[in-house]
């Protein structure tokens, strides 16, 4: 007896319920999450600047936030 494994004559493609997603798809998702996190961080920074410095012109607050980041 041999230890050979029998293989089917035809190789059929793998059938998934959902199509495979490529590396670029996952990279795009990671970038979206990073941008969202950055937006939240900037918003929190602007709020903190407003708490510390009191009411200011919105443009000045954004410049201050940019210099902190």
PDB file with one MODEL, atoms N, CA, C and O in Angstrom:
MODEL        1
ATOM      1  N   UNK A   1       0.834  -1.189   0.000  1.00  0.00           N
ATOM      2  CA  UNK A   1       0.000   0.000   0.000  1.00  0.00           C
ATOM      3  C   UNK A   1       0.874   1.246   0.000  1.00  0.00           C
ATOM      4  O   UNK A   1       1.936   1.291   0.621  1.00  0.00           O
ATOM      5  N   UNK A   2       0.407   2.222  -0.693  1.00  0.00           N
ATOM      6  CA  UNK A   2       1.189   3.451  -0.734  1.00  0.00           C
ATOM      7  C   UNK A   2       0.542   4.499   0.163  1.00  0.00           C
ATOM      8  O   UNK A   2      -0.641   4.427   0.497  1.00  0.00           O
ATOM      9  N   UNK A   3       1.352   5.461   0.532  1.00  0.00           N
ATOM     10  CA  UNK A   3       0.864   6.556   1.371  1.00  0.00           C
ATOM     11  C   UNK A   3       0.402   7.743   0.530  1.00  0.00           C
ATOM     12  O   UNK A   3       0.159   8.822   1.070  1.00  0.00           O
ATOM     13  N   UNK A   4       0.279   7.563  -0.764  1.00  0.00           N
ATOM     14  CA  UNK A   4      -0.114   8.646  -1.668  1.00  0.00           C
ATOM     15  C   UNK A   4      -1.536   9.098  -1.355  1.00  0.00           C
ATOM     16  O   UNK A   4      -2.413   8.297  -1.032  1.00  0.00           O
ATOM     17  N   UNK A   5      -1.730  10.395  -1.463  1.00  0.00           N
ATOM     18  CA  UNK A   5      -3.047  10.979  -1.227  1.00  0.00           C
ATOM     19  C   UNK A   5      -3.700  11.205  -2.574  1.00  0.00           C
ATOM     20  O   UNK A   5      -3.082  11.736  -3.497  1.00  0.00           O
ATOM     21  N   UNK A   6      -4.943  10.801  -2.678  1.00  0.00           N
ATOM     22  CA  UNK A   6      -5.654  11.000  -3.938  1.00  0.00           C
ATOM     23  C   UNK A   6      -6.136  12.445  -4.027  1.00  0.00           C
ATOM     24  O   UNK A   6      -6.652  13.006  -3.060  1.00  0.00           O
ATOM     25  N   UNK A   7      -5.959  13.028  -5.197  1.00  0.00           N
ATOM     26  CA  UNK A   7      -6.393  14.398  -5.447  1.00  0.00           C
ATOM     27  C   UNK A   7      -7.443  14.379  -6.545  1.00  0.00           C
ATOM     28  O   UNK A   7      -7.369  13.565  -7.465  1.00  0.00           O
ATOM     29  N   UNK A   8      -8.411  15.265  -6.454  1.00  0.00           N
ATOM     30  CA  UNK A   8      -9.401  15.324  -7.534  1.00  0.00           C
ATOM     31  C   UNK A   8      -8.738  15.784  -8.829  1.00  0.00           C
ATOM     32  O   UNK A   8      -7.719  16.473  -8.811  1.00  0.00           O
ATOM     33  N   UNK A   9      -9.334  15.391  -9.948  1.00  0.00           N
ATOM     34  CA  UNK A   9      -8.788  15.768 -11.247  1.00  0.00           C
ATOM     35  C   UNK A   9      -8.892  17.274 -11.493  1.00  0.00           C
ATOM     36  O   UNK A   9      -8.010  17.874 -12.107  1.00  0.00           O
ATOM     37  N   UNK A  10      -9.964  17.869 -11.013  1.00  0.00           N
ATOM     38  CA  UNK A  10     -10.167  19.301 -11.235  1.00  0.00           C
ATOM     39  C   UNK A  10     -10.026  20.059  -9.917  1.00  0.00           C
ATOM     40  O   UNK A  10     -10.490  19.614  -8.867  1.00  0.00           O
ATOM     41  N   UNK A  11      -9.389  21.183 -10.002  1.00  0.00           N
ATOM     42  CA  UNK A  11      -9.292  22.045  -8.830  1.00  0.00           C
ATOM     43  C   UNK A  11     -10.379  23.097  -8.962  1.00  0.00           C
ATOM     44  O   UNK A  11     -10.407  23.855  -9.932  1.00  0.00           O
ATOM     45  N   UNK A  12     -11.263  23.142  -7.997  1.00  0.00           N
ATOM     46  CA  UNK A  12     -12.361  24.109  -8.051  1.00  0.00           C
ATOM     47  C   UNK A  12     -11.998  25.321  -7.205  1.00  0.00           C
ATOM     48  O   UNK A  12     -11.362  25.184  -6.160  1.00  0.00           O
ATOM     49  N   UNK A  13     -12.395  26.494  -7.649  1.00  0.00           N
ATOM     50  CA  UNK A  13     -12.091  27.695  -6.861  1.00  0.00           C
ATOM     51  C   UNK A  13     -12.822  27.659  -5.523  1.00  0.00           C
ATOM     52  O   UNK A  13     -13.904  27.087  -5.394  1.00  0.00           O
ATOM     53  N   UNK A  14     -12.207  28.276  -4.554  1.00  0.00           N
ATOM     54  CA  UNK A  14     -12.798  28.323  -3.221  1.00  0.00           C
ATOM     55  C   UNK A  14     -14.042  29.197  -3.276  1.00  0.00           C
ATOM     56  O   UNK A  14     -14.020  30.301  -3.821  1.00  0.00           O
ATOM     57  N   UNK A  15     -15.107  28.696  -2.712  1.00  0.00           N
ATOM     58  CA  UNK A  15     -16.361  29.442  -2.726  1.00  0.00           C
ATOM     59  C   UNK A  15     -16.565  30.078  -1.356  1.00  0.00           C
ATOM     60  O   UNK A  15     -16.805  29.382  -0.370  1.00  0.00           O
ATOM     61  N   UNK A  16     -16.469  31.393  -1.304  1.00  0.00           N
ATOM     62  CA  UNK A  16     -16.677  32.130  -0.064  1.00  0.00           C
ATOM     63  C   UNK A  16     -18.041  32.795  -0.112  1.00  0.00           C
ATOM     64  O   UNK A  16     -18.583  33.081  -1.180  1.00  0.00           O
ATOM     65  N   UNK A  17     -18.582  33.035   1.080  1.00  0.00           N
ATOM     66  CA  UNK A  17     -19.847  33.753   1.146  1.00  0.00           C
ATOM     67  C   UNK A  17     -19.670  35.210   0.720  1.00  0.00           C
ATOM     68  O   UNK A  17     -20.548  35.782   0.074  1.00  0.00           O
ATOM     69  N   UNK A  18     -18.555  35.797   1.076  1.00  0.00           N
ATOM     70  CA  UNK A  18     -18.286  37.164   0.641  1.00  0.00           C
ATOM     71  C   UNK A  18     -16.971  37.183  -0.120  1.00  0.00           C
ATOM     72  O   UNK A  18     -16.065  36.404   0.179  1.00  0.00           O
ATOM     73  N   UNK A  19     -16.864  38.057  -1.090  1.00  0.00           N
ATOM     74  CA  UNK A  19     -15.634  38.094  -1.893  1.00  0.00           C
ATOM     75  C   UNK A  19     -14.429  38.482  -1.041  1.00  0.00           C
ATOM     76  O   UNK A  19     -14.556  39.173  -0.030  1.00  0.00           O
ATOM     77  N   UNK A  20     -13.275  38.027  -1.469  1.00  0.00           N
ATOM     78  CA  UNK A  20     -12.049  38.365  -0.745  1.00  0.00           C
ATOM     79  C   UNK A  20     -11.731  39.836  -0.931  1.00  0.00           C
ATOM     80  O   UNK A  20     -11.955  40.416  -1.993  1.00  0.00           O
ATOM     81  N   UNK A  21     -11.210  40.411   0.117  1.00  0.00           N
ATOM     82  CA  UNK A  21     -10.856  41.824   0.061  1.00  0.00           C
ATOM     83  C   UNK A  21      -9.346  41.923  -0.002  1.00  0.00           C
ATOM     84  O   UNK A  21      -8.630  41.204   0.696  1.00  0.00           O
ATOM     85  N   UNK A  22      -8.881  42.808  -0.832  1.00  0.00           N
ATOM     86  CA  UNK A  22      -7.450  42.966  -1.018  1.00  0.00           C
ATOM     87  C   UNK A  22      -6.810  43.851   0.038  1.00  0.00           C
ATOM     88  O   UNK A  22      -7.488  44.440   0.880  1.00  0.00           O
ATOM     89  N   UNK A  23      -5.509  43.927  -0.029  1.00  0.00           N
ATOM     90  CA  UNK A  23      -4.732  44.720   0.915  1.00  0.00           C
ATOM     91  C   UNK A  23      -5.134  46.193   0.842  1.00  0.00           C
ATOM     92  O   UNK A  23      -5.202  46.870   1.868  1.00  0.00           O
ATOM     93  N   UNK A  24      -5.397  46.683  -0.354  1.00  0.00           N
ATOM     94  CA  UNK A  24      -5.758  48.096  -0.501  1.00  0.00           C
ATOM     95  C   UNK A  24      -7.064  48.427   0.210  1.00  0.00           C
ATOM     96  O   UNK A  24      -7.223  49.519   0.756  1.00  0.00           O
ATOM     97  N   UNK A  25      -7.998  47.474   0.201  1.00  0.00           N
ATOM     98  CA  UNK A  25      -9.266  47.696   0.897  1.00  0.00           C
ATOM     99  C   UNK A  25      -9.011  47.896   2.388  1.00  0.00           C
ATOM    100  O   UNK A  25      -9.555  48.814   3.002  1.00  0.00           O
ATOM    101  N   UNK A  26      -8.179  47.028   2.964  1.00  0.00           N
ATOM    102  CA  UNK A  26      -7.891  47.132   4.392  1.00  0.00           C
ATOM    103  C   UNK A  26      -7.081  48.387   4.702  1.00  0.00           C
ATOM    104  O   UNK A  26      -7.277  49.005   5.749  1.00  0.00           O
ATOM    105  N   UNK A  27      -6.182  48.765   3.815  1.00  0.00           N
ATOM    106  CA  UNK A  27      -5.408  49.990   3.993  1.00  0.00           C
ATOM    107  C   UNK A  27      -6.339  51.202   3.985  1.00  0.00           C
ATOM    108  O   UNK A  27      -6.183  52.123   4.785  1.00  0.00           O
ATOM    109  N   UNK A  28      -7.300  51.187   3.075  1.00  0.00           N
ATOM    110  CA  UNK A  28      -8.269  52.275   2.983  1.00  0.00           C
ATOM    111  C   UNK A  28      -9.071  52.383   4.281  1.00  0.00           C
ATOM    112  O   UNK A  28      -9.316  53.486   4.770  1.00  0.00           O
ATOM    113  N   UNK A  29      -9.478  51.248   4.833  1.00  0.00           N
ATOM    114  CA  UNK A  29     -10.223  51.243   6.093  1.00  0.00           C
ATOM    115  C   UNK A  29      -9.360  51.787   7.232  1.00  0.00           C
ATOM    116  O   UNK A  29      -9.842  52.558   8.061  1.00  0.00           O
ATOM    117  N   UNK A  30      -8.089  51.388   7.274  1.00  0.00           N
ATOM    118  CA  UNK A  30      -7.175  51.878   8.313  1.00  0.00           C
ATOM    119  C   UNK A  30      -6.994  53.389   8.211  1.00  0.00           C
ATOM    120  O   UNK A  30      -6.949  54.083   9.226  1.00  0.00           O
ATOM    121  N   UNK A  31      -6.892  53.891   6.994  1.00  0.00           N
ATOM    122  CA  UNK A  31      -6.734  55.338   6.789  1.00  0.00           C
ATOM    123  C   UNK A  31      -7.983  56.073   7.258  1.00  0.00           C
ATOM    124  O   UNK A  31      -7.881  57.117   7.904  1.00  0.00           O
ATOM    125  N   UNK A  32      -9.163  55.539   6.940  1.00  0.00           N
ATOM    126  CA  UNK A  32     -10.411  56.165   7.388  1.00  0.00           C
ATOM    127  C   UNK A  32     -10.457  56.242   8.911  1.00  0.00           C
ATOM    128  O   UNK A  32     -10.827  57.271   9.477  1.00  0.00           O
ATOM    129  N   UNK A  33     -10.077  55.141   9.574  1.00  0.00           N
ATOM    130  CA  UNK A  33     -10.078  55.124  11.031  1.00  0.00           C
ATOM    131  C   UNK A  33      -9.064  56.126  11.585  1.00  0.00           C
ATOM    132  O   UNK A  33      -9.339  56.804  12.574  1.00  0.00           O
ATOM    133  N   UNK A  34      -7.900  56.221  10.952  1.00  0.00           N
ATOM    134  CA  UNK A  34      -6.879  57.167  11.393  1.00  0.00           C
ATOM    135  C   UNK A  34      -7.329  58.605  11.247  1.00  0.00           C
ATOM    136  O   UNK A  34      -7.097  59.426  12.135  1.00  0.00           O
ATOM    137  N   UNK A  35      -7.968  58.912  10.136  1.00  0.00           N
ATOM    138  CA  UNK A  35      -8.465  60.269   9.902  1.00  0.00           C
ATOM    139  C   UNK A  35      -9.541  60.610  10.925  1.00  0.00           C
ATOM    140  O   UNK A  35      -9.566  61.720  11.458  1.00  0.00           O
ATOM    141  N   UNK A  36     -10.426  59.662  11.198  1.00  0.00           N
ATOM    142  CA  UNK A  36     -11.483  59.896  12.184  1.00  0.00           C
ATOM    143  C   UNK A  36     -10.880  60.158  13.562  1.00  0.00           C
ATOM    144  O   UNK A  36     -11.321  61.056  14.279  1.00  0.00           O
ATOM    145  N   UNK A  37      -9.878  59.375  13.922  1.00  0.00           N
ATOM    146  CA  UNK A  37      -9.207  59.553  15.210  1.00  0.00           C
ATOM    147  C   UNK A  37      -8.531  60.920  15.281  1.00  0.00           C
ATOM    148  O   UNK A  37      -8.587  61.593  16.310  1.00  0.00           O
ATOM    149  N   UNK A  38      -7.896  61.325  14.192  1.00  0.00           N
ATOM    150  CA  UNK A  38      -7.240  62.633  14.133  1.00  0.00           C
ATOM    151  C   UNK A  38      -8.257  63.761  14.288  1.00  0.00           C
ATOM    152  O   UNK A  38      -8.007  64.730  15.005  1.00  0.00           O
ATOM    153  N   UNK A  39      -9.408  63.637  13.617  1.00  0.00           N
ATOM    154  CA  UNK A  39     -10.460  64.652  13.733  1.00  0.00           C
ATOM    155  C   UNK A  39     -10.926  64.778  15.181  1.00  0.00           C
ATOM    156  O   UNK A  39     -11.104  65.883  15.693  1.00  0.00           O
ATOM    157  N   UNK A  40     -11.122  63.629  15.834  1.00  0.00           N
ATOM    158  CA  UNK A  40     -11.563  63.647  17.225  1.00  0.00           C
ATOM    159  C   UNK A  40     -10.505  64.298  18.117  1.00  0.00           C
ATOM    160  O   UNK A  40     -10.837  65.057  19.029  1.00  0.00           O
ATOM    161  N   UNK A  41      -9.243  64.000  17.853  1.00  0.00           N
ATOM    162  CA  UNK A  41      -8.157  64.591  18.635  1.00  0.00           C
ATOM    163  C   UNK A  41      -8.082  66.095  18.469  1.00  0.00           C
ATOM    164  O   UNK A  41      -7.892  66.823  19.444  1.00  0.00           O
ATOM    165  N   UNK A  42      -8.231  66.563  17.241  1.00  0.00           N
ATOM    166  CA  UNK A  42      -8.201  68.008  16.984  1.00  0.00           C
ATOM    167  C   UNK A  42      -9.385  68.678  17.667  1.00  0.00           C
ATOM    168  O   UNK A  42      -9.240  69.750  18.255  1.00  0.00           O
ATOM    169  N   UNK A  43     -10.553  68.055  17.591  1.00  0.00           N
ATOM    170  CA  UNK A  43     -11.739  68.620  18.232  1.00  0.00           C
ATOM    171  C   UNK A  43     -11.527  68.750  19.734  1.00  0.00           C
ATOM    172  O   UNK A  43     -11.845  69.784  20.322  1.00  0.00           O
ATOM    173  N   UNK A  44     -10.989  67.701  20.358  1.00  0.00           N
ATOM    174  CA  UNK A  44     -10.729  67.752  21.804  1.00  0.00           C
ATOM    175  C   UNK A  44      -9.697  68.823  22.135  1.00  0.00           C
ATOM    176  O   UNK A  44      -9.828  69.524  23.138  1.00  0.00           O
ATOM    177  N   UNK A  45      -8.669  68.954  21.294  1.00  0.00           N
ATOM    178  CA  UNK A  45      -7.632  69.965  21.525  1.00  0.00           C
ATOM    179  C   UNK A  45      -8.225  71.363  21.434  1.00  0.00           C
ATOM    180  O   UNK A  45      -7.924  72.223  22.263  1.00  0.00           O
ATOM    181  N   UNK A  46      -9.060  71.592  20.438  1.00  0.00           N
ATOM    182  CA  UNK A  46      -9.701  72.897  20.274  1.00  0.00           C
ATOM    183  C   UNK A  46     -10.589  73.193  21.476  1.00  0.00           C
ATOM    184  O   UNK A  46     -10.624  74.326  21.957  1.00  0.00           O
ATOM    185  N   UNK A  47     -11.306  72.185  21.964  1.00  0.00           N
ATOM    186  CA  UNK A  47     -12.156  72.385  23.139  1.00  0.00           C
ATOM    187  C   UNK A  47     -11.317  72.741  24.364  1.00  0.00           C
ATOM    188  O   UNK A  47     -11.689  73.623  25.137  1.00  0.00           O
ATOM    189  N   UNK A  48     -10.186  72.057  24.542  1.00  0.00           N
ATOM    190  CA  UNK A  48      -9.299  72.341  25.682  1.00  0.00           C
ATOM    191  C   UNK A  48      -8.743  73.759  25.596  1.00  0.00           C
ATOM    192  O   UNK A  48      -8.681  74.467  26.601  1.00  0.00           O
ATOM    193  N   UNK A  49      -8.340  74.171  24.401  1.00  0.00           N
ATOM    194  CA  UNK A  49      -7.819  75.533  24.224  1.00  0.00           C
ATOM    195  C   UNK A  49      -8.899  76.541  24.596  1.00  0.00           C
ATOM    196  O   UNK A  49      -8.615  77.560  25.227  1.00  0.00           O
ATOM    197  N   UNK A  50     -10.130  76.258  24.208  1.00  0.00           N
ATOM    198  CA  UNK A  50     -11.243  77.143  24.546  1.00  0.00           C
ATOM    199  C   UNK A  50     -11.468  77.217  26.043  1.00  0.00           C
ATOM    200  O   UNK A  50     -11.785  78.282  26.571  1.00  0.00           O
ATOM    201  N   UNK A  51     -11.305  76.079  26.743  1.00  0.00           N
ATOM    202  CA  UNK A  51     -11.478  76.063  28.194  1.00  0.00           C
ATOM    203  C   UNK A  51     -10.380  76.866  28.886  1.00  0.00           C
ATOM    204  O   UNK A  51     -10.645  77.590  29.846  1.00  0.00           O
ATOM    205  N   UNK A  52      -9.153  76.736  28.397  1.00  0.00           N
ATOM    206  CA  UNK A  52      -8.011  77.388  29.038  1.00  0.00           C
ATOM    207  C   UNK A  52      -7.976  78.880  28.726  1.00  0.00           C
ATOM    208  O   UNK A  52      -7.770  79.698  29.623  1.00  0.00           O
ATOM    209  N   UNK A  53      -8.172  79.232  27.477  1.00  0.00           N
ATOM    210  CA  UNK A  53      -8.001  80.618  27.039  1.00  0.00           C
ATOM    211  C   UNK A  53      -9.290  81.426  27.005  1.00  0.00           C
ATOM    212  O   UNK A  53      -9.246  82.638  26.792  1.00  0.00           O
ATOM    213  N   UNK A  54     -10.403  80.804  27.204  1.00  0.00           N
ATOM    214  CA  UNK A  54     -11.669  81.516  27.129  1.00  0.00           C
ATOM    215  C   UNK A  54     -12.103  81.695  25.683  1.00  0.00           C
ATOM    216  O   UNK A  54     -11.457  81.182  24.770  1.00  0.00           O
ATOM    217  N   UNK A  55     -13.192  82.418  25.472  1.00  0.00           N
ATOM    218  CA  UNK A  55     -13.713  82.599  24.112  1.00  0.00           C
ATOM    219  C   UNK A  55     -12.700  83.294  23.201  1.00  0.00           C
ATOM    220  O   UNK A  55     -12.086  84.294  23.574  1.00  0.00           O
ATOM    221  N   UNK A  56     -12.542  82.738  21.998  1.00  0.00           N
ATOM    222  CA  UNK A  56     -11.635  83.302  20.999  1.00  0.00           C
ATOM    223  C   UNK A  56     -12.265  83.171  19.625  1.00  0.00           C
ATOM    224  O   UNK A  56     -13.272  82.490  19.433  1.00  0.00           O
ATOM    225  N   UNK A  57     -11.640  83.843  18.685  1.00  0.00           N
ATOM    226  CA  UNK A  57     -12.018  83.684  17.286  1.00  0.00           C
ATOM    227  C   UNK A  57     -11.709  82.243  16.874  1.00  0.00           C
ATOM    228  O   UNK A  57     -10.650  81.721  17.220  1.00  0.00           O
ATOM    229  N   UNK A  58     -12.609  81.602  16.148  1.00  0.00           N
ATOM    230  CA  UNK A  58     -12.440  80.194  15.757  1.00  0.00           C
ATOM    231  C   UNK A  58     -11.149  79.967  14.972  1.00  0.00           C
ATOM    232  O   UNK A  58     -10.500  78.935  15.147  1.00  0.00           O
ATOM    233  N   UNK A  59     -10.768  80.911  14.113  1.00  0.00           N
ATOM    234  CA  UNK A  59      -9.528  80.768  13.340  1.00  0.00           C
ATOM    235  C   UNK A  59      -8.301  80.772  14.244  1.00  0.00           C
ATOM    236  O   UNK A  59      -7.357  80.018  14.011  1.00  0.00           O
ATOM    237  N   UNK A  60      -8.307  81.614  15.269  1.00  0.00           N
ATOM    238  CA  UNK A  60      -7.189  81.647  16.212  1.00  0.00           C
ATOM    239  C   UNK A  60      -7.073  80.322  16.961  1.00  0.00           C
ATOM    240  O   UNK A  60      -5.972  79.823  17.192  1.00  0.00           O
ATOM    241  N   UNK A  61      -8.204  79.766  17.332  1.00  0.00           N
ATOM    242  CA  UNK A  61      -8.209  78.488  18.044  1.00  0.00           C
ATOM    243  C   UNK A  61      -7.617  77.397  17.166  1.00  0.00           C
ATOM    244  O   UNK A  61      -6.834  76.580  17.650  1.00  0.00           O
ATOM    245  N   UNK A  62      -7.972  77.365  15.885  1.00  0.00           N
ATOM    246  CA  UNK A  62      -7.441  76.345  14.977  1.00  0.00           C
ATOM    247  C   UNK A  62      -5.935  76.509  14.793  1.00  0.00           C
ATOM    248  O   UNK A  62      -5.216  75.514  14.702  1.00  0.00           O
ATOM    249  N   UNK A  63      -5.447  77.741  14.739  1.00  0.00           N
ATOM    250  CA  UNK A  63      -4.007  77.983  14.624  1.00  0.00           C
ATOM    251  C   UNK A  63      -3.309  77.487  15.880  1.00  0.00           C
ATOM    252  O   UNK A  63      -2.259  76.850  15.797  1.00  0.00           O
ATOM    253  N   UNK A  64      -3.885  77.775  17.047  1.00  0.00           N
ATOM    254  CA  UNK A  64      -3.314  77.290  18.306  1.00  0.00           C
ATOM    255  C   UNK A  64      -3.293  75.767  18.339  1.00  0.00           C
ATOM    256  O   UNK A  64      -2.308  75.170  18.773  1.00  0.00           O
ATOM    257  N   UNK A  65      -4.367  75.138  17.885  1.00  0.00           N
ATOM    258  CA  UNK A  65      -4.430  73.667  17.865  1.00  0.00           C
ATOM    259  C   UNK A  65      -3.374  73.106  16.928  1.00  0.00           C
ATOM    260  O   UNK A  65      -2.742  72.097  17.238  1.00  0.00           O
ATOM    261  N   UNK A  66      -3.180  73.745  15.798  1.00  0.00           N
ATOM    262  CA  UNK A  66      -2.171  73.288  14.841  1.00  0.00           C
ATOM    263  C   UNK A  66      -0.768  73.380  15.406  1.00  0.00           C
ATOM    264  O   UNK A  66       0.064  72.510  15.146  1.00  0.00           O
ATOM    265  N   UNK A  67      -0.497  74.420  16.174  1.00  0.00           N
ATOM    266  CA  UNK A  67       0.847  74.558  16.743  1.00  0.00           C
ATOM    267  C   UNK A  67       1.087  73.537  17.846  1.00  0.00           C
ATOM    268  O   UNK A  67       2.225  73.118  18.059  1.00  0.00           O
ATOM    269  N   UNK A  68       0.043  73.134  18.546  1.00  0.00           N
ATOM    270  CA  UNK A  68       0.181  72.114  19.591  1.00  0.00           C
ATOM    271  C   UNK A  68       0.444  70.753  18.972  1.00  0.00           C
ATOM    272  O   UNK A  68       1.273  69.987  19.463  1.00  0.00           O
ATOM    273  N   UNK A  69      -0.270  70.455  17.884  1.00  0.00           N
ATOM    274  CA  UNK A  69      -0.108  69.146  17.240  1.00  0.00           C
ATOM    275  C   UNK A  69       1.236  69.100  16.565  1.00  0.00           C
ATOM    276  O   UNK A  69       1.587  68.089  15.957  1.00  0.00           O
TER     277      UNK A  69
ENDMDL
END
